[in-house]
Amino acid sequence: MTANRHRFYRVGGALLALLFLPAAKNGCGSKEANTTFTSPVQAVTTLLAHDDGSVEAEVVLVSTAVSQHKFIDDATNVQLRVPDGTLVPLSLSSSGHYTADSSSNAALVYTPGSTYQFKFNLDNDAEAKRVAGGNFSAVTDAPDDQVSFSFTKKPAFAGDTSTVTWAPAGRYALITVTDSTGSVVYQNFDFKEPHFDGSKWARLKKGGSLDLGVDVFANAGTYNVRLCAVDKVSDFDKSLSADLGALSGFLIGRCAAQQTLDVTQ
């Protein structure tokens, strides 16, 4: 086990999926992998601490039981257990997205090194209940690193490329760029649409540096850039099994202060 625990499991002792499973092994491992790859439920949980001290939590649920993936809106008891044991409820804010933030619930705090637990039930979803009984939980520890980022190459003009670097370099960067109206022009990890495959995770990069293409700062104007550096579930713990889909995962970490760029024509 690594120092930080990242695990999904089924409430009541059966087990849930972790992101990016290795090749199945004989016996129990094969059964767990088969359940994971046939599971109709994909879940991504996110816990972010912003530089101003605010905290936001989100659970995104996607059904892949049909070829046209769809968001799951009938989850119940969607909650986050914070380190002092308080259960913070998450409510459906848009299709498939269950959210909470510290501005509406002061109990939602980010405590580095402490353990958080997301929980939700899908008893009303027949496919989910058939595979996993409907009750799910995810547990992870919050990293304590401070986050910073900068542009080692800023766009010299509209349509120019750029390079952003961040620390800690070993964490994955969530990057969001908005224009002067607040509209998102670039986001490397999002769930605006329910279609869910490995390409979403492939856009998450670690290593401390990422080149942004000509389409990010395509027009002259003012842009705001936000970067969060997060841990994500990536290892399979053999003591746990697999009832969530193989593309499920947990993102948790801190966000740096927003930066503003003025791009000329």
NORHU-V678652 format. One record per run of one state. SS is the DSSP state (@ for helix, = for strand, . for the rest). FROM is the first residue (numbers start at 1). LEN is the number of residues. If there is no record, write none. Layout:
ss=SS from=FROM len=LEN
ss=SS from=FROM len=LEN
//
This chain:
ss=. from=1 len=5
ss== from=6 len=5
ss=. from=11 len=4
ss== from=15 len=1
ss=. from=16 len=12
ss=@ from=28 len=11
ss=. from=39 len=2
ss== from=41 len=9
ss=. from=50 len=5
ss== from=55 len=9
ss=. from=64 len=6
ss== from=70 len=2
ss=. from=72 len=4
ss== from=76 len=6
ss=. from=82 len=5
ss== from=87 len=3
ss=. from=90 len=1
ss== from=91 len=4
ss=. from=95 len=2
ss== from=97 len=5
ss=. from=102 len=13
ss== from=115 len=7
ss=. from=122 len=4
ss=@ from=126 len=7
ss=. from=133 len=2
ss== from=135 len=7
ss=. from=142 len=6
ss== from=148 len=6
ss=. from=154 len=8
ss== from=162 len=6
ss=. from=168 len=4
ss== from=172 len=7
ss=. from=179 len=5
ss== from=184 len=4
ss=. from=188 len=10
ss=@ from=198 len=5
ss=. from=203 len=2
ss== from=205 len=1
ss=. from=206 len=3
ss== from=209 len=4
ss=. from=213 len=8
ss== from=221 len=12
ss=. from=233 len=16
ss== from=249 len=7
ss=. from=256 len=3
ss== from=259 len=5
ss=. from=264 len=2
//
